[in-house]
Amino acid sequence: MFGCGKTDGRVPSQDAAGTAPLDSFGGGPGAGGNSANAEAGTSGTIATAGSAGTPLSCPGAAVRCVDAATVEFCDVDGSAQTVVCKEGMPAEGFFSSGCQSDAPGAKGDGCTVDAFLDPDCQAATPPFTVCVGGTVDDLLDVYAACFTDLKGAQAIVSCYRDYLDQATQLVDCEAAQAACAKP
């Protein structure tokens, strides 16, 4: 995923019964937020620090906005890539209205995350992430893996939604891990 940023997340703890509070991330599925709190919600920015104007030196260069619509980043092969956010983000499961520089709560430039394109992956991402000991840093990556079905992730991640108690916002992690494990 291009332009994915990191935040100051924490690992939620499971209790002795193998349940974990979904509010370890500040809310349940559908709660609004941005990449600073990485809710699987409605609006935010996928970002890392960057500055436009100089040639991108890959690998290791920061993500940056070229203009209001376009982001520049280093791909996994170490090559500089330029992508129009509105065109590139849907491949990862997000609707983006463009690139935002130094968004409030973000750590620099990046494509906005204005909506999630898969409601099942959106609802299942927080319970799955809680149970595997992930942090808020991991939510957008887990959602993208679910959306793209990376190594069969969609069936596994989506299964965790069934183990969320909507009333208590607790996830029965032990039962989910047993039932949702890849055969």
PyMOL commands that set and color helices and strands:
alter all, ss='L'
color gray80, all
select helices_A, chain A and resi 22-25+85-92+119-131+136-148+150-163+173-180
alter helices_A, ss='H'
color red, helices_A
select strands_A, chain A and resi 19-21+44-45+64-65+70-74+80-84+94-95+99-100+110-113+115-116+164-165+170-172
alter strands_A, ss='S'
color yellow, strands_A
deselect
rebuild
show_as cartoon
